[in-house]
Amino acid sequence: MSSFQGIWIPLVTPFHNGAIDFVALRRLVSHLLASGIDGIVVCGTTGEAAALSKREQLDVLDAVLEQVPSAQVVMGLAGNNLAELLCFQSEILKRSVAGLLVPPPYYIRPSQAGLEGFFNTVADASSVPIILYDIPYRTGVTFEQTTLLNIVEHEQIVAIKDCGGNQANTLALLASKKVDVLCGEDNQIFSALCLGASGAIAASAHVHPELFVALYQQIRDNQLAEGRATFFRLVPLIHSLFIEPNPAPVKSALALAGLINDELRAPMQRSSEAMKLRLQGIVNVLKNSDC
Protein backbone atom coordinates (compact mmCIF):
# COMPACT_ATOMS: atom_id res chain seq x y z
CA MET A 1 0.00 0.00 0.00
CA SER A 2 1.24 3.47 -0.84
CA SER A 3 1.98 5.74 2.08
CA PHE A 4 1.53 9.49 2.42
CA GLN A 5 3.67 11.07 5.11
CA GLY A 6 4.87 14.49 6.19
CA ILE A 7 3.95 17.99 5.07
CA TRP A 8 2.13 18.39 1.76
CA ILE A 9 1.25 21.80 0.31
CA PRO A 10 -2.14 22.32 -1.37
CA LEU A 11 -0.64 24.61 -3.98
CA VAL A 12 -2.17 28.00 -4.78
CA THR A 13 -2.58 28.84 -8.46
CA PRO A 14 -0.82 32.15 -9.26
CA PHE A 15 -2.56 34.51 -11.68
CA HIS A 16 -1.49 37.56 -13.68
CA ASN A 17 -4.18 39.65 -15.35
CA GLY A 18 -6.60 36.75 -15.09
CA ALA A 19 -4.35 34.11 -16.66
CA ILE A 20 -2.31 31.45 -14.91
CA ASP A 21 1.13 32.85 -14.14
CA PHE A 22 3.44 29.93 -14.94
CA VAL A 23 6.59 31.92 -14.18
CA ALA A 24 5.36 32.59 -10.65
CA LEU A 25 4.17 29.00 -10.37
CA ARG A 26 7.66 27.68 -11.10
CA ARG A 27 9.21 30.18 -8.68
CA LEU A 28 6.81 29.17 -5.90
CA VAL A 29 7.29 25.44 -6.44
CA SER A 30 11.08 25.82 -6.33
CA HIS A 31 10.81 27.78 -3.09
CA LEU A 32 8.58 25.16 -1.48
CA LEU A 33 10.74 22.22 -2.56
CA ALA A 34 13.82 23.88 -1.10
CA SER A 35 12.12 23.96 2.31
CA GLY A 36 11.99 20.17 2.53
CA ILE A 37 8.26 19.58 2.13
CA ASP A 38 7.18 16.05 1.27
CA GLY A 39 4.84 16.81 -1.60
CA ILE A 40 2.48 19.10 -3.47
CA VAL A 41 -1.25 18.83 -4.08
CA VAL A 42 -2.28 20.45 -7.35
CA CYS A 43 -5.75 21.89 -7.97
CA GLY A 44 -7.27 21.38 -4.57
CA THR A 45 -9.58 23.95 -3.00
CA THR A 46 -6.62 26.21 -2.12
CA GLY A 47 -5.65 26.07 -5.80
CA GLU A 48 -9.02 27.58 -6.80
CA ALA A 49 -9.67 24.51 -8.95
CA ALA A 50 -13.37 25.34 -9.21
CA ALA A 51 -12.40 28.57 -11.01
CA LEU A 52 -10.17 26.76 -13.51
CA SER A 53 -11.21 24.98 -16.67
CA LYS A 54 -10.27 21.33 -16.99
CA ARG A 55 -7.65 22.33 -19.57
CA GLU A 56 -6.16 24.85 -17.17
CA GLN A 57 -6.07 22.28 -14.39
CA LEU A 58 -4.14 19.87 -16.60
CA ASP A 59 -1.78 22.66 -17.67
CA VAL A 60 -0.99 23.45 -14.02
CA LEU A 61 -0.42 19.77 -13.32
CA ASP A 62 1.91 19.42 -16.31
CA ALA A 63 3.89 22.48 -15.22
CA VAL A 64 4.33 21.12 -11.70
CA LEU A 65 5.37 17.70 -13.01
CA GLU A 66 8.17 19.39 -14.96
CA GLN A 67 9.72 20.38 -11.61
CA VAL A 68 8.54 17.85 -9.06
CA PRO A 69 9.04 14.07 -9.07
CA SER A 70 5.71 12.37 -9.74
CA ALA A 71 5.94 10.52 -6.41
CA GLN A 72 5.56 13.91 -4.72
CA VAL A 73 2.55 15.15 -6.72
CA VAL A 74 -1.12 14.56 -5.94
CA MET A 75 -3.87 15.92 -8.19
CA GLY A 76 -7.27 17.14 -7.03
CA LEU A 77 -10.31 15.55 -8.64
CA ALA A 78 -13.69 17.01 -7.73
CA GLY A 79 -17.17 17.12 -9.24
CA ASN A 80 -20.76 15.97 -8.96
CA ASN A 81 -21.28 14.68 -12.50
CA LEU A 82 -19.84 11.18 -12.21
CA ALA A 83 -19.49 10.53 -15.95
CA GLU A 84 -17.59 13.80 -16.47
CA LEU A 85 -15.50 13.13 -13.38
CA LEU A 86 -14.45 9.71 -14.65
CA CYS A 87 -13.58 11.20 -18.05
CA PHE A 88 -11.38 13.85 -16.42
CA GLN A 89 -9.84 11.19 -14.20
CA SER A 90 -8.79 9.24 -17.26
CA GLU A 91 -7.10 12.37 -18.66
CA ILE A 92 -5.21 12.93 -15.42
CA LEU A 93 -4.10 9.32 -15.32
CA LYS A 94 -2.32 9.72 -18.64
CA ARG A 95 0.27 11.49 -16.46
CA SER A 96 2.29 9.94 -13.67
CA VAL A 97 1.10 11.13 -10.25
CA ALA A 98 1.34 9.78 -6.72
CA GLY A 99 -2.39 9.91 -6.15
CA LEU A 100 -5.70 11.74 -6.47
CA LEU A 101 -7.35 13.86 -3.78
CA VAL A 102 -11.10 13.26 -4.09
CA PRO A 103 -13.90 14.92 -2.09
CA PRO A 104 -17.45 13.64 -2.09
CA PRO A 105 -19.71 15.13 -4.75
CA TYR A 106 -20.72 18.59 -3.60
CA TYR A 107 -24.17 20.22 -3.65
CA ILE A 108 -26.21 17.09 -4.44
CA ARG A 109 -25.74 15.58 -0.94
CA PRO A 110 -25.93 11.85 -1.72
CA SER A 111 -26.97 9.23 0.83
CA GLN A 112 -24.41 7.21 2.75
CA ALA A 113 -24.90 4.35 0.27
CA GLY A 114 -24.43 6.86 -2.54
CA LEU A 115 -21.15 8.00 -1.01
CA GLU A 116 -19.89 4.43 -0.82
CA GLY A 117 -20.88 3.84 -4.43
CA PHE A 118 -19.23 7.06 -5.58
CA PHE A 119 -15.87 6.37 -3.95
CA ASN A 120 -15.86 2.70 -4.98
CA THR A 121 -16.52 3.72 -8.58
CA VAL A 122 -13.75 6.34 -8.61
CA ALA A 123 -11.33 3.97 -6.86
CA ASP A 124 -12.14 1.10 -9.23
CA ALA A 125 -11.30 3.39 -12.16
CA SER A 126 -8.02 4.57 -10.68
CA SER A 127 -4.55 3.23 -11.39
CA VAL A 128 -3.12 5.38 -8.58
CA PRO A 129 -3.98 5.68 -4.87
CA ILE A 130 -6.93 7.77 -3.73
CA ILE A 131 -6.88 10.23 -0.83
CA LEU A 132 -10.43 10.76 0.41
CA TYR A 133 -11.06 14.44 1.16
CA ASP A 134 -13.53 14.84 4.02
CA ILE A 135 -14.52 18.52 4.11
CA PRO A 136 -18.22 18.90 4.93
CA TYR A 137 -18.23 22.70 5.17
CA ARG A 138 -17.37 22.87 1.45
CA THR A 139 -19.30 19.88 0.13
CA GLY A 140 -22.39 19.80 2.35
CA VAL A 141 -21.76 16.08 2.88
CA THR A 142 -21.21 14.46 6.27
CA PHE A 143 -19.84 10.94 6.56
CA GLU A 144 -21.17 8.55 9.15
CA GLN A 145 -18.35 6.64 10.83
CA THR A 146 -19.49 3.28 9.45
CA THR A 147 -19.55 4.73 5.94
CA LEU A 148 -16.00 6.03 6.22
CA LEU A 149 -14.71 2.73 7.58
CA ASN A 150 -16.45 0.84 4.77
CA ILE A 151 -15.03 3.14 2.09
CA VAL A 152 -11.44 2.87 3.29
CA GLU A 153 -11.62 -0.91 2.94
CA HIS A 154 -11.07 -0.36 -0.80
CA GLU A 155 -7.44 -1.17 -1.55
CA GLN A 156 -6.99 1.93 -3.71
CA ILE A 157 -8.17 4.33 -0.99
CA VAL A 158 -5.04 4.68 1.10
CA ALA A 159 -5.34 8.03 2.91
CA ILE A 160 -7.76 10.66 4.10
CA LYS A 161 -7.42 14.44 4.26
CA ASP A 162 -9.29 14.95 7.50
CA CYS A 163 -11.23 18.21 7.67
CA GLY A 164 -14.37 16.58 9.03
CA GLY A 165 -14.21 18.11 12.50
CA ASN A 166 -15.37 14.83 14.04
CA GLN A 167 -12.80 13.53 16.50
CA ALA A 168 -14.61 10.21 16.90
CA ASN A 169 -14.25 9.57 13.17
CA THR A 170 -10.60 10.63 13.25
CA LEU A 171 -9.85 8.28 16.13
CA ALA A 172 -11.70 5.42 14.44
CA LEU A 173 -9.69 5.90 11.25
CA LEU A 174 -6.42 6.02 13.19
CA ALA A 175 -7.38 2.90 15.12
CA SER A 176 -8.37 1.04 11.95
CA LYS A 177 -4.83 1.38 10.52
CA LYS A 178 -6.46 1.08 7.09
CA VAL A 179 -5.44 4.53 5.85
CA ASP A 180 -2.93 7.29 6.45
CA VAL A 181 -4.65 10.18 8.19
CA LEU A 182 -3.47 13.57 6.91
CA CYS A 183 -4.59 16.54 8.98
CA GLY A 184 -6.41 19.12 6.88
CA GLU A 185 -7.28 21.58 9.63
CA ASP A 186 -4.06 23.51 10.17
CA ASN A 187 -4.81 24.54 13.74
CA GLN A 188 -5.08 20.87 14.68
CA ILE A 189 -1.76 19.74 13.20
CA PHE A 190 0.04 19.33 16.52
CA SER A 191 -2.68 17.31 18.21
CA ALA A 192 -3.34 15.22 15.10
CA LEU A 193 0.32 14.29 14.72
CA CYS A 194 0.55 13.41 18.41
CA LEU A 195 -2.45 11.11 18.01
CA GLY A 196 -0.77 9.29 15.13
CA ALA A 197 -1.66 11.17 11.96
CA SER A 198 0.95 10.54 9.28
CA GLY A 199 1.20 14.16 8.18
CA ALA A 200 -0.79 17.14 6.97
CA ILE A 201 -2.03 18.83 3.82
CA ALA A 202 -1.70 22.38 5.11
CA ALA A 203 -2.45 25.59 3.21
CA SER A 204 -0.70 27.70 5.86
CA ALA A 205 2.53 25.78 5.20
CA HIS A 206 3.00 27.94 2.09
CA VAL A 207 4.39 30.50 4.55
CA HIS A 208 7.59 29.50 6.37
CA PRO A 209 7.20 25.89 5.19
CA GLU A 210 10.46 24.97 6.90
CA LEU A 211 8.80 25.48 10.28
CA PHE A 212 5.98 23.09 9.39
CA VAL A 213 8.56 20.55 8.24
CA ALA A 214 10.42 20.98 11.54
CA LEU A 215 7.17 20.53 13.48
CA TYR A 216 6.42 17.25 11.70
CA GLN A 217 9.95 15.95 12.20
CA GLN A 218 10.01 16.90 15.88
CA ILE A 219 6.82 15.00 16.64
CA ARG A 220 7.91 12.09 14.46
CA ASP A 221 11.12 11.89 16.49
CA ASN A 222 9.22 12.16 19.79
CA GLN A 223 10.61 15.62 20.55
CA LEU A 224 7.28 16.78 21.90
CA ALA A 225 8.50 19.80 23.86
CA GLU A 226 10.29 21.13 20.79
CA GLY A 227 7.30 20.36 18.59
CA ARG A 228 4.96 22.14 20.98
CA ALA A 229 7.21 25.21 20.94
CA THR A 230 7.32 25.22 17.13
CA PHE A 231 3.56 24.86 16.91
CA PHE A 232 2.91 27.78 19.26
CA ARG A 233 5.23 29.92 17.11
CA LEU A 234 3.01 29.08 14.15
CA VAL A 235 -0.38 29.56 15.83
CA PRO A 236 -0.68 33.32 15.09
CA LEU A 237 0.13 32.69 11.43
CA ILE A 238 -2.28 29.75 11.12
CA HIS A 239 -5.06 31.68 12.80
CA SER A 240 -4.56 34.77 10.63
CA LEU A 241 -4.48 32.88 7.34
CA PHE A 242 -8.07 31.70 7.86
CA ILE A 243 -9.73 34.88 9.18
CA GLU A 244 -10.65 35.74 5.59
CA PRO A 245 -11.61 33.15 2.95
CA ASN A 246 -8.81 30.82 1.86
CA PRO A 247 -6.67 31.25 -0.24
CA ALA A 248 -6.80 35.06 -0.18
CA PRO A 249 -4.60 35.53 2.92
CA VAL A 250 -2.15 32.85 1.75
CA LYS A 251 -1.78 34.60 -1.59
CA SER A 252 -1.30 37.94 0.15
CA ALA A 253 1.46 36.50 2.33
CA LEU A 254 3.17 34.98 -0.71
CA ALA A 255 2.89 38.30 -2.55
CA LEU A 256 4.49 40.09 0.41
CA ALA A 257 7.40 37.65 0.00
CA GLY A 258 7.67 38.49 -3.71
CA LEU A 259 6.77 34.99 -4.85
CA ILE A 260 3.45 35.60 -6.66
CA ASN A 261 0.98 38.38 -7.50
CA ASP A 262 -1.82 39.01 -5.04
CA GLU A 263 -4.58 37.98 -7.45
CA LEU A 264 -7.54 35.60 -7.29
CA ARG A 265 -10.34 34.77 -9.69
CA ALA A 266 -13.77 36.25 -9.07
CA PRO A 267 -15.89 35.82 -7.08
CA MET A 268 -12.92 35.38 -4.72
CA GLN A 269 -11.47 38.70 -3.58
CA ARG A 270 -8.05 39.79 -2.38
CA SER A 271 -7.36 40.18 1.33
CA SER A 272 -8.25 43.42 3.06
CA GLU A 273 -5.54 45.98 3.73
CA ALA A 274 -5.91 45.25 7.45
CA MET A 275 -5.19 41.59 6.78
CA LYS A 276 -2.09 42.42 4.74
CA LEU A 277 -0.73 44.56 7.55
CA ARG A 278 -1.46 41.81 10.06
CA LEU A 279 0.30 39.21 7.93
CA GLN A 280 3.32 41.45 7.39
CA GLY A 281 3.75 41.80 11.14
CA ILE A 282 3.41 38.08 11.80
CA VAL A 283 5.81 37.12 9.00
CA ASN A 284 8.35 39.62 10.29
CA VAL A 285 8.16 38.15 13.80
CA LEU A 286 8.69 34.63 12.46
CA LYS A 287 11.56 35.75 10.26
CA ASN A 288 13.35 37.57 13.06
CA SER A 289 12.79 35.04 15.86
CA ASP A 290 15.30 32.31 16.63
CA CYS A 291 14.65 28.92 15.10
C-alpha positions as CSV (number, residue, x, y, z in Angstrom):
1,M,0.0,0.0,0.0
2,S,1.2,3.5,-0.8
3,S,2.0,5.7,2.1
4,F,1.5,9.5,2.4
5,Q,3.7,11.1,5.1
6,G,4.9,14.5,6.2
7,I,4.0,18.0,5.1
8,W,2.1,18.4,1.8
9,I,1.3,21.8,0.3
10,P,-2.1,22.3,-1.4
11,L,-0.6,24.6,-4.0
12,V,-2.2,28.0,-4.8
13,T,-2.6,28.8,-8.5
14,P,-0.8,32.1,-9.3
15,F,-2.6,34.5,-11.7
16,H,-1.5,37.6,-13.7
17,N,-4.2,39.6,-15.4
18,G,-6.6,36.8,-15.1
19,A,-4.4,34.1,-16.7
20,I,-2.3,31.4,-14.9
21,D,1.1,32.8,-14.1
22,F,3.4,29.9,-14.9
23,V,6.6,31.9,-14.2
24,A,5.4,32.6,-10.6
25,L,4.2,29.0,-10.4
26,R,7.7,27.7,-11.1
27,R,9.2,30.2,-8.7
28,L,6.8,29.2,-5.9
29,V,7.3,25.4,-6.4
30,S,11.1,25.8,-6.3
31,H,10.8,27.8,-3.1
32,L,8.6,25.2,-1.5
33,L,10.7,22.2,-2.6
34,A,13.8,23.9,-1.1
35,S,12.1,24.0,2.3
36,G,12.0,20.2,2.5
37,I,8.3,19.6,2.1
38,D,7.2,16.0,1.3
39,G,4.8,16.8,-1.6
40,I,2.5,19.1,-3.5
41,V,-1.2,18.8,-4.1
42,V,-2.3,20.5,-7.4
43,C,-5.8,21.9,-8.0
44,G,-7.3,21.4,-4.6
45,T,-9.6,23.9,-3.0
46,T,-6.6,26.2,-2.1
47,G,-5.6,26.1,-5.8
48,E,-9.0,27.6,-6.8
49,A,-9.7,24.5,-8.9
50,A,-13.4,25.3,-9.2
51,A,-12.4,28.6,-11.0
52,L,-10.2,26.8,-13.5
53,S,-11.2,25.0,-16.7
54,K,-10.3,21.3,-17.0
55,R,-7.6,22.3,-19.6
56,E,-6.2,24.8,-17.2
57,Q,-6.1,22.3,-14.4
58,L,-4.1,19.9,-16.6
59,D,-1.8,22.7,-17.7
60,V,-1.0,23.4,-14.0
61,L,-0.4,19.8,-13.3
62,D,1.9,19.4,-16.3
63,A,3.9,22.5,-15.2
64,V,4.3,21.1,-11.7
65,L,5.4,17.7,-13.0
66,E,8.2,19.4,-15.0
67,Q,9.7,20.4,-11.6
68,V,8.5,17.8,-9.1
69,P,9.0,14.1,-9.1
70,S,5.7,12.4,-9.7
71,A,5.9,10.5,-6.4
72,Q,5.6,13.9,-4.7
73,V,2.6,15.2,-6.7
74,V,-1.1,14.6,-5.9
75,M,-3.9,15.9,-8.2
76,G,-7.3,17.1,-7.0
77,L,-10.3,15.5,-8.6
78,A,-13.7,17.0,-7.7
79,G,-17.2,17.1,-9.2
80,N,-20.8,16.0,-9.0
81,N,-21.3,14.7,-12.5
82,L,-19.8,11.2,-12.2
83,A,-19.5,10.5,-15.9
84,E,-17.6,13.8,-16.5
85,L,-15.5,13.1,-13.4
86,L,-14.5,9.7,-14.6
87,C,-13.6,11.2,-18.0
88,F,-11.4,13.8,-16.4
89,Q,-9.8,11.2,-14.2
90,S,-8.8,9.2,-17.3
91,E,-7.1,12.4,-18.7
92,I,-5.2,12.9,-15.4
93,L,-4.1,9.3,-15.3
94,K,-2.3,9.7,-18.6
95,R,0.3,11.5,-16.5
96,S,2.3,9.9,-13.7
97,V,1.1,11.1,-10.3
98,A,1.3,9.8,-6.7
99,G,-2.4,9.9,-6.1
100,L,-5.7,11.7,-6.5
101,L,-7.3,13.9,-3.8
102,V,-11.1,13.3,-4.1
103,P,-13.9,14.9,-2.1
104,P,-17.5,13.6,-2.1
105,P,-19.7,15.1,-4.8
106,Y,-20.7,18.6,-3.6
107,Y,-24.2,20.2,-3.6
108,I,-26.2,17.1,-4.4
109,R,-25.7,15.6,-0.9
110,P,-25.9,11.8,-1.7
111,S,-27.0,9.2,0.8
112,Q,-24.4,7.2,2.8
113,A,-24.9,4.3,0.3
114,G,-24.4,6.9,-2.5
115,L,-21.1,8.0,-1.0
116,E,-19.9,4.4,-0.8
117,G,-20.9,3.8,-4.4
118,F,-19.2,7.1,-5.6
119,F,-15.9,6.4,-4.0
120,N,-15.9,2.7,-5.0
121,T,-16.5,3.7,-8.6
122,V,-13.7,6.3,-8.6
123,A,-11.3,4.0,-6.9
124,D,-12.1,1.1,-9.2
125,A,-11.3,3.4,-12.2
126,S,-8.0,4.6,-10.7
127,S,-4.5,3.2,-11.4
128,V,-3.1,5.4,-8.6
129,P,-4.0,5.7,-4.9
130,I,-6.9,7.8,-3.7
131,I,-6.9,10.2,-0.8
132,L,-10.4,10.8,0.4
133,Y,-11.1,14.4,1.2
134,D,-13.5,14.8,4.0
135,I,-14.5,18.5,4.1
136,P,-18.2,18.9,4.9
137,Y,-18.2,22.7,5.2
138,R,-17.4,22.9,1.5
139,T,-19.3,19.9,0.1
140,G,-22.4,19.8,2.3
141,V,-21.8,16.1,2.9
142,T,-21.2,14.5,6.3
143,F,-19.8,10.9,6.6
144,E,-21.2,8.5,9.1
145,Q,-18.3,6.6,10.8
146,T,-19.5,3.3,9.5
147,T,-19.5,4.7,5.9
148,L,-16.0,6.0,6.2
149,L,-14.7,2.7,7.6
150,N,-16.5,0.8,4.8
151,I,-15.0,3.1,2.1
152,V,-11.4,2.9,3.3
153,E,-11.6,-0.9,2.9
154,H,-11.1,-0.4,-0.8
155,E,-7.4,-1.2,-1.5
156,Q,-7.0,1.9,-3.7
157,I,-8.2,4.3,-1.0
158,V,-5.0,4.7,1.1
159,A,-5.3,8.0,2.9
160,I,-7.8,10.7,4.1
161,K,-7.4,14.4,4.3
162,D,-9.3,14.9,7.5
163,C,-11.2,18.2,7.7
164,G,-14.4,16.6,9.0
165,G,-14.2,18.1,12.5
166,N,-15.4,14.8,14.0
167,Q,-12.8,13.5,16.5
168,A,-14.6,10.2,16.9
169,N,-14.3,9.6,13.2
170,T,-10.6,10.6,13.3
171,L,-9.8,8.3,16.1
172,A,-11.7,5.4,14.4
173,L,-9.7,5.9,11.2
174,L,-6.4,6.0,13.2
175,A,-7.4,2.9,15.1
176,S,-8.4,1.0,11.9
177,K,-4.8,1.4,10.5
178,K,-6.5,1.1,7.1
179,V,-5.4,4.5,5.9
180,D,-2.9,7.3,6.4
181,V,-4.7,10.2,8.2
182,L,-3.5,13.6,6.9
183,C,-4.6,16.5,9.0
184,G,-6.4,19.1,6.9
185,E,-7.3,21.6,9.6
186,D,-4.1,23.5,10.2
187,N,-4.8,24.5,13.7
188,Q,-5.1,20.9,14.7
189,I,-1.8,19.7,13.2
190,F,0.0,19.3,16.5
191,S,-2.7,17.3,18.2
192,A,-3.3,15.2,15.1
193,L,0.3,14.3,14.7
194,C,0.6,13.4,18.4
195,L,-2.4,11.1,18.0
196,G,-0.8,9.3,15.1
197,A,-1.7,11.2,12.0
198,S,0.9,10.5,9.3
199,G,1.2,14.2,8.2
200,A,-0.8,17.1,7.0
201,I,-2.0,18.8,3.8
202,A,-1.7,22.4,5.1
203,A,-2.4,25.6,3.2
204,S,-0.7,27.7,5.9
205,A,2.5,25.8,5.2
206,H,3.0,27.9,2.1
207,V,4.4,30.5,4.6
208,H,7.6,29.5,6.4
209,P,7.2,25.9,5.2
210,E,10.5,25.0,6.9
211,L,8.8,25.5,10.3
212,F,6.0,23.1,9.4
213,V,8.6,20.5,8.2
214,A,10.4,21.0,11.5
215,L,7.2,20.5,13.5
216,Y,6.4,17.3,11.7
217,Q,9.9,16.0,12.2
218,Q,10.0,16.9,15.9
219,I,6.8,15.0,16.6
220,R,7.9,12.1,14.5
221,D,11.1,11.9,16.5
222,N,9.2,12.2,19.8
223,Q,10.6,15.6,20.6
224,L,7.3,16.8,21.9
225,A,8.5,19.8,23.9
226,E,10.3,21.1,20.8
227,G,7.3,20.4,18.6
228,R,5.0,22.1,21.0
229,A,7.2,25.2,20.9
230,T,7.3,25.2,17.1
231,F,3.6,24.9,16.9
232,F,2.9,27.8,19.3
233,R,5.2,29.9,17.1
234,L,3.0,29.1,14.1
235,V,-0.4,29.6,15.8
236,P,-0.7,33.3,15.1
237,L,0.1,32.7,11.4
238,I,-2.3,29.8,11.1
239,H,-5.1,31.7,12.8
240,S,-4.6,34.8,10.6
241,L,-4.5,32.9,7.3
242,F,-8.1,31.7,7.9
243,I,-9.7,34.9,9.2
244,E,-10.7,35.7,5.6
245,P,-11.6,33.1,2.9
246,N,-8.8,30.8,1.9
247,P,-6.7,31.2,-0.2
248,A,-6.8,35.1,-0.2
249,P,-4.6,35.5,2.9
250,V,-2.2,32.9,1.8
251,K,-1.8,34.6,-1.6
252,S,-1.3,37.9,0.1
253,A,1.5,36.5,2.3
254,L,3.2,35.0,-0.7
255,A,2.9,38.3,-2.6
256,L,4.5,40.1,0.4
257,A,7.4,37.7,0.0
258,G,7.7,38.5,-3.7
259,L,6.8,35.0,-4.9
260,I,3.4,35.6,-6.7
261,N,1.0,38.4,-7.5
262,D,-1.8,39.0,-5.0
263,E,-4.6,38.0,-7.4
264,L,-7.5,35.6,-7.3
265,R,-10.3,34.8,-9.7
266,A,-13.8,36.3,-9.1
267,P,-15.9,35.8,-7.1
268,M,-12.9,35.4,-4.7
269,Q,-11.5,38.7,-3.6
270,R,-8.0,39.8,-2.4
271,S,-7.4,40.2,1.3
272,S,-8.2,43.4,3.1
273,E,-5.5,46.0,3.7
274,A,-5.9,45.2,7.4
275,M,-5.2,41.6,6.8
276,K,-2.1,42.4,4.7
277,L,-0.7,44.6,7.6
278,R,-1.5,41.8,10.1
279,L,0.3,39.2,7.9
280,Q,3.3,41.4,7.4
281,G,3.7,41.8,11.1
282,I,3.4,38.1,11.8
283,V,5.8,37.1,9.0
284,N,8.4,39.6,10.3
285,V,8.2,38.2,13.8
286,L,8.7,34.6,12.5
287,K,11.6,35.8,10.3
288,N,13.3,37.6,13.1
289,S,12.8,35.0,15.9
290,D,15.3,32.3,16.6
291,C,14.7,28.9,15.1
